[in-house]
């Protein structure tokens, strides 16, 4: 018997909705509606420690839209789960965010820890990676978000996890934005400083998560899927072509170099590029590249299923529920 659920994942850069019918016994999940809005909730958080009023309003506008979708599909209130991640963990005024979400969706956001976020991502990403895929375990699941990146190592269950404050938005705002505007494209000195920042974070990750033990690297979220779409030369963003694509280290290195050397206009002209990722994709690609190099991974398996699917499983009482 299936359970109808609604899962919302609110991160630093985007807010996403999944309405699905889930079979808790088998883990089967049927999408009814899956959508994303770029709201940049984490705008300026790294610098100010607060959620900007305009960022909150963009997020609340998306929540109003999602409330209508949830009502349309008749999801019971008890089966709606809203998970908020890096930006709202860090913000001094996160109570304003919580109140707004409760008013609009009737559910309180669960501001999860980094380890909970990692476990949900692992549940969502690895559910299908069994059987005939020929992938070796343990998996290293890497979820590159806007404000943070989650690392989780495991096979059937999580063995080790860590979250660090390295994401595409945070790296862009910390290094590429200077005096109120972006350095476009970033200079070699900026790229070197950003690389050093990422590498320092990866050194911290390795104290908790033995990345070199991984036999398969699984990459999640928009930076990874966009790099994959560029590497595949797709004429338009195609989730089916991207899901479970295997992108080599050489391909990631080439795409990362291309994006970091491109101007805003050149990145925006790439057919698969979402307008909300144009400013931050160079940093996101560099994060992925440095992870692959540090882990010794010759390829990354790209997944379109991630923390959002893990939240849906948890809402239905299936795999991943222990993370919430």
C-alpha positions as CSV (number, residue, x, y, z in Angstrom):
1,X,0.0,0.0,0.0
2,X,1.3,3.4,-0.9
3,X,1.4,6.6,1.1
4,X,1.0,10.0,-0.5
5,X,3.6,12.4,0.9
6,X,5.1,15.9,0.2
7,X,8.7,16.6,0.8
8,X,10.3,20.1,0.8
9,X,14.1,20.6,0.8
10,X,15.0,24.2,1.5
11,X,18.7,24.8,1.0
12,X,21.0,27.8,0.6
13,X,20.4,28.3,-3.1
14,X,17.2,26.5,-4.0
15,X,13.9,25.2,-2.6
16,X,12.5,22.0,-4.0
17,X,9.2,20.1,-3.7
18,X,8.4,16.4,-4.3
19,X,4.9,15.1,-4.1
20,X,5.0,11.3,-4.5
21,X,3.3,8.0,-3.7
22,X,5.7,5.9,-1.6
23,X,5.5,2.2,-0.7
24,X,7.3,2.1,2.7
25,X,7.8,-1.7,2.4
26,X,9.6,-1.7,-0.9
27,X,11.0,1.8,-1.1
28,X,9.2,2.3,-4.5
29,X,8.5,6.0,-5.2
30,X,6.3,7.4,-7.9
31,X,6.6,11.1,-8.6
32,X,3.5,13.1,-8.9
33,X,5.1,16.5,-9.0
34,X,8.8,17.5,-8.7
35,X,9.8,21.1,-9.0
36,X,12.5,23.6,-8.0
37,X,12.8,27.3,-7.5
38,X,16.1,29.2,-7.1
39,X,15.5,31.5,-4.2
40,X,19.0,32.1,-2.8
41,X,17.9,32.0,0.8
42,X,21.5,32.1,1.9
43,X,22.2,35.4,0.2
44,X,24.8,37.2,2.4
45,X,24.5,34.8,5.3
46,X,28.2,34.0,5.3
47,X,28.9,37.8,5.7
48,X,26.0,39.0,7.9
49,X,24.9,36.0,9.8
50,X,21.3,36.9,8.9
51,X,18.7,35.9,6.3
52,X,18.1,38.9,4.0
53,X,14.5,40.2,3.9
54,X,14.4,39.9,0.1
55,X,15.7,36.3,0.3
56,X,13.0,35.4,2.8
57,X,10.3,36.9,0.5
58,X,11.6,34.9,-2.5
59,X,11.4,31.8,-0.3
60,X,7.9,32.5,1.0
61,X,6.7,33.1,-2.6
62,X,7.9,29.6,-3.5
63,X,6.2,28.2,-0.3
64,X,2.9,29.8,-1.4
65,X,3.2,28.0,-4.8
66,X,4.1,24.7,-3.1
67,X,1.1,25.0,-0.7
68,X,-1.2,25.1,-3.7
69,X,0.4,22.0,-5.3
70,X,0.2,20.1,-2.0
71,X,-3.5,20.9,-1.6
72,X,-4.1,20.0,-5.2
73,X,-2.7,16.5,-4.7
74,X,-4.6,16.0,-1.4
75,X,-1.5,15.3,0.8
76,X,-2.5,15.0,4.4
77,X,-0.9,17.5,6.7
78,X,0.7,14.8,8.7
79,X,2.5,13.5,5.6
80,X,4.2,16.9,4.7
81,X,7.9,17.2,5.7
82,X,9.9,20.4,5.3
83,X,13.6,20.1,5.9
84,X,15.8,23.2,6.0
85,X,19.6,22.9,5.7
86,X,22.7,25.0,5.8
87,X,21.5,28.7,5.5
88,X,18.8,28.4,8.1
89,X,21.1,26.6,10.5
90,X,23.5,29.5,10.4
91,X,21.1,32.5,10.6
92,X,20.5,34.6,13.7
93,X,17.0,35.4,12.5
94,X,15.9,31.9,11.6
95,X,12.8,32.3,13.7
96,X,11.4,34.7,11.1
97,X,11.9,31.9,8.5
98,X,10.2,29.3,10.7
99,X,7.2,31.5,11.4
100,X,6.7,32.3,7.7
101,X,6.9,28.6,6.7
102,X,4.4,27.6,9.4
103,X,1.9,30.3,8.3
104,X,2.1,29.3,4.6
105,X,2.4,25.5,4.8
106,X,1.1,24.6,8.2
107,X,4.2,22.6,9.0
108,X,7.3,23.6,11.0
109,X,10.6,23.4,9.2
110,X,13.0,20.8,10.6
111,X,16.3,22.5,10.7
112,X,18.5,19.3,10.4
113,X,22.1,18.9,11.5
114,X,24.8,18.2,9.0
115,X,24.8,14.5,9.9
116,X,21.1,14.2,9.5
117,X,21.3,16.0,6.1
118,X,24.0,13.5,5.1
119,X,21.9,10.5,6.1
120,X,18.9,11.7,4.2
121,X,21.0,12.3,1.1
122,X,22.4,8.8,1.4
123,X,19.0,7.3,1.7
124,X,17.7,9.2,-1.3
125,X,20.7,8.5,-3.6
126,X,21.5,4.9,-2.9
127,X,18.1,3.3,-2.9
128,X,18.4,2.4,-6.6
129,X,22.1,1.6,-6.7
130,X,21.8,-2.1,-6.2
131,X,21.3,-5.1,-8.6
132,X,22.6,-4.7,-12.1
133,X,24.4,-1.3,-11.9
134,X,27.7,-3.0,-11.3
135,X,28.7,-0.5,-8.7
136,X,31.1,-1.4,-5.9
137,X,30.6,-0.4,-2.2
138,X,31.2,1.4,0.0
139,X,29.6,4.4,-1.7
140,X,30.8,7.9,-1.0
141,X,27.8,10.1,-1.4
142,X,28.6,13.8,-1.9
143,X,25.9,16.4,-1.9
144,X,27.3,19.8,-3.0
145,X,24.8,22.4,-1.8
146,X,24.8,26.2,-1.8
147,X,26.2,26.7,1.7
148,X,27.6,23.3,2.7
149,X,28.7,20.0,1.3
150,X,27.7,16.7,2.9
151,X,29.9,13.6,2.7
152,X,28.6,10.2,3.7
153,X,30.3,6.8,3.4
154,X,28.4,3.6,3.6
155,X,27.0,0.5,2.0
156,X,23.6,-0.6,3.3
157,X,23.9,1.8,6.2
158,X,25.8,5.0,7.0
159,X,29.3,4.3,8.3
160,X,30.6,7.8,8.6
161,X,29.5,11.3,7.6
162,X,30.6,14.9,7.8
163,X,29.2,18.3,6.7
164,X,31.5,21.3,6.0
165,X,30.7,24.9,5.1
166,X,31.9,24.6,1.5
167,X,29.2,25.2,-1.1
168,X,28.8,26.9,-4.4
169,X,27.1,30.0,-3.0
170,X,29.3,30.3,0.0
171,X,32.5,29.9,-2.1
172,X,31.3,32.4,-4.6
173,X,30.4,35.0,-2.0
174,X,33.6,34.4,0.0
175,X,36.1,34.6,-3.0
176,X,34.6,35.7,-6.3
177,X,32.4,38.6,-5.1
178,X,34.6,41.7,-4.4
179,X,33.4,45.2,-3.5
180,X,29.8,44.3,-4.1
181,X,30.2,42.7,-7.5
182,X,31.7,39.5,-9.0
183,X,35.1,39.3,-10.6
184,X,34.0,37.7,-13.8
185,X,35.7,35.5,-14.7
186,X,37.7,35.0,-11.5
187,X,41.4,35.6,-11.7
188,X,43.9,32.7,-11.2
189,X,44.7,34.1,-7.8
190,X,41.0,33.9,-6.8
191,X,40.7,30.4,-8.1
192,X,43.9,29.4,-6.1
193,X,42.5,30.9,-2.9
194,X,39.2,29.2,-3.4
195,X,41.0,25.9,-4.1
196,X,43.0,26.3,-0.9
197,X,39.8,26.9,1.1
198,X,38.1,23.8,-0.4
199,X,41.2,21.7,0.3
200,X,41.4,22.8,3.9
201,X,37.8,21.7,4.3
202,X,38.4,18.3,2.6
203,X,41.3,17.7,5.1
204,X,38.8,18.2,7.9
205,X,36.4,15.7,6.2
206,X,39.1,13.1,6.0
207,X,39.5,13.1,9.7
208,X,36.0,11.7,10.0
209,X,35.2,10.1,6.7
210,X,37.9,7.9,5.1
211,X,37.3,9.1,1.5
212,X,40.0,6.8,0.1
213,X,37.9,3.7,1.2
214,X,35.1,4.6,-1.3
215,X,34.7,2.3,-4.3
216,X,32.0,4.4,-5.9
217,X,31.6,8.2,-5.8
218,X,28.0,9.3,-6.1
219,X,27.4,13.1,-6.7
220,X,24.2,14.9,-5.9
221,X,22.6,18.3,-6.4
222,X,22.6,21.1,-9.0
223,X,26.3,21.7,-9.3
224,X,27.0,18.1,-10.0
225,X,24.0,17.6,-12.4
226,X,24.9,20.8,-14.3
227,X,28.5,19.8,-14.7
228,X,27.3,16.4,-16.0
229,X,24.9,18.0,-18.5
230,X,27.7,20.2,-19.8
231,X,30.1,17.2,-20.0
232,X,27.5,15.2,-21.9
233,X,26.9,18.0,-24.4
234,X,23.2,18.0,-23.9
235,X,21.1,20.4,-26.0
236,X,18.8,20.9,-23.1
237,X,18.6,19.8,-19.5
238,X,17.4,16.2,-19.5
239,X,17.1,14.5,-16.1
240,X,16.7,11.0,-17.6
241,X,20.0,11.3,-19.5
242,X,21.8,12.7,-16.5
243,X,20.5,10.3,-13.9
244,X,23.2,7.6,-13.2
245,X,25.5,9.0,-15.9
246,X,29.2,8.3,-15.3
247,X,31.3,11.4,-15.7
248,X,35.1,10.9,-15.8
249,X,37.6,13.0,-13.8
250,X,39.0,14.3,-17.1
251,X,35.6,15.5,-18.1
252,X,35.0,17.2,-14.8
253,X,38.4,18.9,-15.0
254,X,37.7,20.2,-18.5
255,X,34.2,21.5,-17.6
256,X,35.5,23.1,-14.4
257,X,38.2,24.9,-16.3
258,X,35.7,26.0,-19.0
259,X,33.2,27.4,-16.4
260,X,35.9,29.2,-14.4
261,X,37.3,30.8,-17.5
262,X,33.9,31.9,-18.9
263,X,32.2,35.2,-18.5
264,X,28.7,35.5,-17.1
265,X,27.3,35.8,-20.6
266,X,29.2,32.7,-21.8
267,X,27.9,30.6,-18.9
268,X,24.4,31.9,-19.4
269,X,24.5,30.9,-23.0
270,X,25.1,27.2,-22.2
271,X,21.9,25.4,-23.1
272,X,21.6,23.3,-19.9
273,X,22.4,26.2,-17.5
274,X,19.6,27.2,-15.1
275,X,19.6,31.0,-14.7
276,X,19.9,30.7,-11.0
277,X,23.2,28.8,-11.3
278,X,25.0,31.1,-13.7
279,X,26.9,33.0,-11.0
280,X,27.8,30.1,-8.7
281,X,28.4,27.1,-11.1
282,X,32.2,27.8,-11.4
283,X,32.6,27.4,-7.7
284,X,30.4,24.3,-7.6
285,X,32.4,22.7,-10.4
286,X,35.6,23.4,-8.6
287,X,34.3,21.8,-5.4
288,X,33.4,18.6,-7.3
289,X,36.8,18.5,-9.0
290,X,38.8,18.8,-5.7
291,X,36.6,16.1,-4.1
292,X,37.3,13.7,-7.0
293,X,41.0,14.4,-6.8
294,X,41.2,14.1,-3.1
295,X,39.2,10.8,-3.1
296,X,41.2,9.4,-6.0
297,X,37.9,8.9,-8.0
298,X,38.3,8.3,-11.7
299,X,34.6,9.0,-12.2
300,X,31.4,10.2,-10.5
301,X,28.1,8.5,-10.8
302,X,25.5,11.3,-11.0
303,X,22.2,11.0,-9.3
304,X,19.0,13.1,-9.8
305,X,17.7,11.4,-6.6
306,X,19.0,12.9,-3.4
307,X,18.0,14.4,-0.1
308,X,14.5,15.3,-1.4
309,X,13.8,11.6,-2.1
310,X,15.2,10.7,1.4
311,X,12.8,13.2,3.0
312,X,9.9,11.6,1.1
313,X,10.9,8.1,2.3
314,X,11.1,9.5,5.9
315,X,7.7,11.1,5.5
316,X,6.2,7.8,4.5
317,X,7.9,6.0,7.4
318,X,10.3,4.1,5.2
319,X,14.1,4.2,4.6
320,X,15.7,7.4,5.9
321,X,13.2,7.9,8.7
322,X,15.9,7.4,11.3
323,X,17.5,10.7,10.0
324,X,14.6,12.8,11.2
